[in-house]
Amino acid sequence: MSVQNIHVTKWTAKNTKADGTPLVGKFGPYWLVGIQAVEFEGWANGFVSGEAKPEDWTNKEVPLEIFDEEYNGKMQKKFKVPKQSSKELAEMDSKLEMILNKITGLGIRLEVVIERLSSKDSKYPKGSNVTAFDEPEEINYPDGPGF
């Protein structure tokens, strides 16, 4: 299951059972939420934790994990609201991909620079103890130093 941005077209939420008793689980009260979306046909159901009624998702793009689950011999569409850590991981993954792309680009540029420096036409010193900052050997210009 991966987090997808779902375009919700209809939304319902209830926090009571058919007999009117509140929905309470081992982690506290929750809401049973049903959605219809552009990405699939029919309804998908899921749970949202908390006492306060969740925000209405109608005509909004919501990050959800969508999956099919068998219940009483029938396949039903379900969703989970991703944990905050899942959202953070998805954001970090995209940021890491951008960083990797930049590093790859810099690596390619570095290879080009190394290739140019090591070519025969390079004007950079090639001796093992010579650097570009060393004083150049004295050059005898035919018409003087030129400056």
N, C-alpha and C positions, 0 to 999 in steps of 0.2 A: 504494500500500500504506500502510495506517495501522496503528498499534499498537492492538491490542485485548486486553482481558483475557479469556483463554481458560480455561475450566474443564476441566482435564485429568482424565479418568477412568482412563486406563491410560497407562503410560510404560515405555519400554525404552531402554537405552543400551548401545552397544558401542564399543570403541576398537581393534578389530582387524578385518582383512579375513577372508574365508573361509579363506584359507590360514594364518591366525594371525599375519601380520605386522602391526605397529602402523600405525594411521592417522596419517600425518604429511603436512602440507601445507606450503606456502611460509611460513606463519606459525607453524609448529610442530605439535605433536600436537593431535588433536581427537577428538571423540566423535560418532558417528552416533546420533541420538536419534529415536525414533518415539513419536508420541502419538495417543491417541484423546481426543476431547473432546465435550462437550455441544453445542457450536456447529456441528459438522459430522459427517458419517458417514464411517466408514473411518479410515484412518491418515494422518497427515501426518508427513513426515520433514524433518529439518533437522540442522544441525551446531552443536556447542557446542565452543568452543576450550578448550584446557587439558589438562594431564596428569591432574589429579585428576578422579575421576568426578563428574559434575554431581549436584546435589541432586535427589532423587526428586520429581517433580512430581505424582504421583498424588494426586487429591483436593485439588489446590491451584489457585488462580487465578494464571495466569502471563501477563505482558504479552508478546505475540508478534505478528509480522507474518505473516499467513496469506495464501497466494496459490496459484494453480494454475499448473502448468508442464507443458509437453508433453515427454515422453521416450519415444523409440521409437514415436511415433504415438499414445501414450496420454496422457491428462491425469492428472497426479498432484498431490495436495495436498502443498504444501511450507510450511515456516515458517522464519522467521529470528528469531533473538533480537535485539531492537533494540539498537543501540549505545547506550552510556550517554548520548551526546549527544542521541539521539532521545528518550529518557526525559526528560532534562532539558528539552528543547524542549517536550515535551507538558506538563510541569509548569509551565514558564514561560508557555505559552500559556493555561493555565487561570487562572494568577495574573493575567496581563494582562487576561483577560476580566473578572475580578472588579474590577480597577482601573478598566477602561473603564466598567463598570456603575456604579461609585461616582461617577466623574467625570460621567457622564451624569445621574445623580440630582442631583448638586450643581449642574449646569448648569440643570436644570429648576427647582430651588429658587431659584437666582439670578435666573432669568427672572421668577419669581413676585414676588420681592422688588423687582426693578426695576419691574415693573408696578405694584406697590402704591406705590412711592415716586413714580412719575410720575403717579399718578392725581390727579384734582382734589381729592379728599378728604384727600390726604396732608397731614400736619402738619409735614413737613420743609421747610426753606427751599428756594426754587426759584431764587433769584438766582445768577448765575454766580460771584460773589465771596463768597457767603455759605455757611458750612458749619454743620453741626449744633452745632459747638462754639463758634461766635461768641456773644457776649452778645446776648440777645434785646432787641429794642426795648422801651422801658418801656411797660408796659400799665397803663392806668388802670382799676382794678377799682372797681365801684360801691360795694362795702362794704369796701374796703381790700384789701390784698394777699392775704388769705385764709390766711395762716399765722401 
